[in-house]
């Protein structure tokens, strides 16, 4: 097992990794930007190294600085969390070259699955269904028109190298393509440094369902069930839950087995998430794969009782997956992402938190690095906290979330708490009638 792990991240996920390391008896190193000097992940790590200025490009994305911090502190492994360098194949290769263990998949697998166009082709070959779309990168507007005409509108133009809703445009008809295609290319270039995009058919009223997987270094891959992530705004997830109300045990095992088989064939190791769009006839179409731990991993932990971050570390250290049978979900879990933003206009709301009180009680969990007098910086993602609840049933989990949101006090900045409260009271949400366009109608109403 590792003696010391450098956490190449910030905020709640950095703190989450530090907690897992402490419970495993492993020393930790925090890296931080000048803006995060007083952050909790710096306070609770055993060592901390400043790696640059407030902007991500000056610090958390600066590979030489991160590697130098690992070398001067004698860290024998790096956990990248999510975002930043977590899906950077080059960073993984640099870690390998410096004899530092990267806690994640191999560089080749990251590179393969990180390119969404190549990932589609790979998973199609492995037997998973994919939406009709371009066979690879679409390079010009002329090619975009031709591809969309063959697929049939509506279509969606998507950045090949990224995610999180950036470099993505829904195109309802031919008249919109001339503007939407170059806009998506420009956004992709700005966000990921690569303008490559591809096109696939857009499914109205689809559900976004993803499978949590874990692979060891000995060829075994298992799934931990599904998460429903259909409540989104501008392709950014707001609420996640597990299990999905529409996935039966038969569907779970059938799709999960297909995922395991396809990833075993790739030699996949460590944590990952395979994401699907599911139409109203319950056809599952592979969308993309994230080769890292997800923001929403706590809902899976709550229904399985497995600490996924600890398991990541243990697998990277050489442990075998010891689960003989698939874990059946116990009860129901829901996660709300509490962001620093105006709940009505969705404009970011950075600033100082003047009062902070988290809810508690059985089945209530808050993952956060925020606190009273904490400064929510404009330099990074607006996530303040993840509020996760667990109940014996979905109705109980919804009631528990309503109570927890009411008791969550964050003053000094605006947050999305009121938005989540309204969603929890929405009849369509309560009845499980959700899809990826749910928020469009909800906000319009």
N, C-alpha and C positions, 0 to 999 in steps of 0.2 A: 504494500500500500504506500501511497505517497506520504512524504514527510511535510511538504509545504506546497500549497497551491496558490498561484496568483490569480486573482479575480479580475478579468479584463472587462469590467463593466462598472456601472454606477446604479444608484437608486435602489428600488426594492429588490430587483433580481440579484444585485451584488450582495445585499444583506441576506437574502434567502440562501445564497451559496455559502456565505460565511457561517450561517447557522448550521447548515448540513455538515460543513467541515468540522466545526466545533464538536458536534455530536459523534463524529467519526474519529476524533482525536487528532485532527490534521491542522497544522499551523496555516495561517492565511496571510497573504499580502494584498493590500488594496492599492490600486492605482487611482489617481484622481487628478482632475483639472484644477486650475486655480479657482474656478467657480464653485468647486465641490470640497474645498479645503475643510469645511466644518460639517461635512455630511456624516451620517451615521455609519455608513460602510467604512469610512476612514477611522472612526472612533472604535469600532468593534473588531477590526482586523488586528492581527498581531503586529503587523508592520504596514507602513504606507509610504508610497512614493509618488511625488508630484511629477506628472509626465507632460505638462504643457498648459497652454492657454485655455480659456473657456470654450472656444469652439471645438466641436468634435474632431475636425480635421487637424487641429493643433494638439490633440491629446488622445482621446479614446480610439481614434482611427489611425493614429500614427504608429505603425508597426515597429519601427526601430526603437521607439521610446518604450513601448510595452515589453519588447524582448529584452532591452537593456535593464529594465526594472526587474524582470524575472532573473536575469543573470546576476545582478549585484546582490540580490536577496537569496540566491541559491534555491529558487523555486524549482521543483522538478516537474510541475504540471501547470497548465493554464486552463481555467474554465472561462469560456467566452460569454456565457449567459445567452441572451437573445439580442438581436439588433447588432449594431456596431460591426465587430469582426467575426461574429458567430458563424456566418456562412461564407467566409472569405477563404477560398481554397489556397490562395497564395500564403495567407497567414498560417494556415495549418502546415503547409510545406516548410515555411521558415521555422516553425516550432520544431518540426521533425529534424531539420538540418542542424538545429542548435541543441538537439537531444533533450528537448522539453516536450512532455506529453501533452498533446492537444486533446482536451476532453470533448470528443465529438467524433463524427465519421472520418474516414480517410479523405485526403485531398481529392482523389479521383472521383469518389462518390459525391462529394460536395460540389465539385465542378459539373458533374453529369446532371445531378438533380437540381442544381441552382439555375441552370439554363432551362427555362420552362419549355421552350420549343423542343429541346433534346429530351427532356424528361417525359413529355407527352409521347414522343416516338418510342422511348424505352419502355414505358409502362404499357403502351399499346402492344408492343412486341411480347411483353410478359403476360398478356392476356386480360388486362384491365381495359374497360371501354373508355373511350375519350370522346369528347364532343367533336362533331365535324369541324374541321378547321384547316388552316394552312399547314403544309408539310414541314415548314421551317420558317425562317425569318422572311418577313415581307419587306422588301427594300424600297419600293416606290409607291406613289399614289396610284399609278396605273395598275400595278400588281394588286394593290389593295382593292380597287374596283373589281378587277377580274376575279379575285378570290372570294370577295363578298357576294358577287353575282352567282358564283358556283354554289356557295354555302346556303345562301338565302338569308335575307334580313329578318329580324335584327341580328347584328353581330357585335362582338366586343373586341376592341383593339387593346392588346395588353403588352406591357414591357416584358421582354424575355428575361431580363436580369434581375428583376426586383419584385416587390410586392407592396402590401400596405395601401393599395389603392392608387399609387402613383404610376403615371404612365399608362393610364387605363381610361378608355372612352367607350361608352355604349353608342352604337350607331344604329338608329332606327330605320333609316332609309338611305338611298343612294345620294340624295342631296346633301347629306351631312358628312359624307366620307371625306370630301375635299378639305374640310377644316379639321375634322376629328383626327385623321391619320397623322398629319404633321404635328398637331398639338401633342398627341401621345408620344411621338418620337422625341419632341423637345423636352417633355417632362421626364422621359426615361433618361435622356442624356444628362439633364440637370441632377436627377436624383441618384443615378447609378453609374454615371460616366459612360454609359453605353446606350446608343439610340435604338438598338434592335427591338422590334416589336413583332408580334404574330397576331393572327386573327382566328377567332373561333365563334361558333354559333352562340348567340345569347339566349338563355333560357329564362323566360318570364316566370315569376313566382316560384323560383327554384329554392330549395333549401341548401344551406352550406353545412355539410356534415364532414367531420374529420376523424381519423382514427389515430390514436396515440400508439406508437410502436417503440420497441426497444430491442436492440440486437446486441449479442455479446461477440467476443472475438473468436468464437468457435463454431460459427455458422448457424446459431439459433436466433431466430427472430420471433417475437410474440407481440400480439396486440393487447392493449388494455381497454378496449371498448372505444366507443365514439363520444364525440362532443358535438352538440348543436350550436352553430355559430351564425345563425341566420339574421339576428338582429344587428344590422350594420348601418352606418351612415357614411356615404361616400366611400364604400368598400372597406371601411374601418370597423372592426368588430366593437360592439358596445357591451353586449351581454352574451355569455356562454353558459351552457348547461350540459349536464350528463346525468342519465342517458337521454337520447332524443325520444320524444313522445311517439315518433312514427317508426322507429327501428325496433323490430321484433327480435327475439333471441335467435331466430332462424336467419334473419337477414344479417344480424351482427356476426354470427359465426361464418356465414358464407362470404361476406365481403372481407371480414377480417382474415380469413384463411387465404383469400386471393392476395391480399396485401402482404401477408407473411411470405407466401411463396415467391412473389415478385421481388421482394427485398432480399430474401435469402439468396436468390440467384445473383444479386448484385454484390453479395458479401457485405451487407449493411451492418454497421455496428453503432452502438450508443443510441441516443434518443432521436426521434424523428416524428413527424406528423404528415400523414397522407390525407390530402384534402379533396373532397368530392363536391360536385354540384349534383343535386338529386331532384329530378323532375316530379311532377304530380303523379306519375305512374310508378314511382319508386325505382326508376332506373338510375344507377350510380354512374357518374362520369368523372374519371380522374381529372383533376384540375391542376394541382401542383403539389410539390412536397417541400416541407421546411426541414432542413437537416440540423435541427437544434431543438432545445427545449422551447416550449411556447409560452407566451404570456399567460394563457388560460390553463396551464397544466394543473393548477390546484383543484379544479373541479374533478379531474380524473383521480387525483390523490384522495379526495374526500369520499368518492364512491368505491375505491378499491382498497384504501388503507395502505397504499404503497408510496413511500417517499421517492419520487422519481429523480430528484436531484442527487440524493445519496446513491441511488442505483446507478446513475450516470458515472459518478466518481468511482464506485466499486468496479463497474465494468471496465472503465478505462485503466483501472489498476490490475486487471486480469481476472476478475471474478466471472463465474458462469451464471447465466440466468437459471434460477432454481425453481421456477414455476412449472409444474407438470401439467396443470390444467389452466384454462383461461379463467380469469377472475370475473365472476358475475357481479354486475353493479349492485351495490347495496344502498337502497334509498335513492335520493335525488339531490343533486348539487347545482347551485346557480352562482355565477360570478358576475358582478357589475364592475366595469372599469370606471373609477371615479377620476375624471379629468379636470384640470384647471382650465375651465372655459365657461363662458356665459351659457346657461342651460337653454336659452331661447334663440340667441343669435349664433352660438357655437364659436364665437370669437375667443381666442386664447386669453387667459387671465392670469399671467404670471404675477408674482408679488410675494409679500411676507404673510405667512399664516399667523394670525394673532391669537387664535384659540383652536385647539385640536383635541377632540375626544372621540375615541373609537368605541364602537359597540362591542359587547361581549356576550357571554352565555354559551350554553351547550350548542354546538353545531354552527358557531359563528367564528370566522377567521378573517383577519385583516392583514394583508401583505403590503407593507408600506415602509418607506424610509423618511416619511414626513413627521413633523412634530411642531409644537408651538414655537414660534419665532423662526421656523424654517423658511428659507427663501426658495420659492418655486422659480427656477431660472428660466428665462426666455430662450436659452441656448439649446434646450433639449426637449424631448417628448413631454407632453403635458400631463402624463399619468401621475396622479398623486397617490392613489392607493387602489388595491383590488379588494373588494368586499366579497367574501365567499361564504355561502351558507350551505348547510346540509340538513335535510329532513328525511323522514321515513317515506314521504311521497312528494310529488311535485307540488300539490296544493299546500302542503305543510312548508315546503321550502320557500314558496312564494310569500306566505304569511310571515315567515321568519325574516325574509329579505325586506319586506315592508317595515317590520319593526326595527331591523338593524339600520336601515336607511334613515328612519326617523330619529334614531339615537346617535347618528354619525354627525358630529359637530365640527365643521371646518369654517372658520371665520377669517376675514382679511382678504380673501380672494373669492371669486365665483367658481362654483364647481357644477358638475353634471348631476349631482344628487337629486335635485328636483325633477330632472328629466327621467331618471330611473324610477323615481316614485310614481310618476304618471304612467310609465310603461307597466309597472307592476299592477296597476289598477285597470289596465286596458282589457276589455272583454276578449278580444281576439288573442292577446298574449296569454291570458289565463286559460283559454281553451286550446292553446297549443297551435293555433292557426297562424303560423309565422312563416316568413319567407324573406329572401334577400331584399325585396322591395317594401317590406313592412313599414320601414321608417318613412318612406316617401308619403304614404297615405297618413300615417300617424302624425307627422309634422304638419301636413296640409290641414288635417282636421283641427 
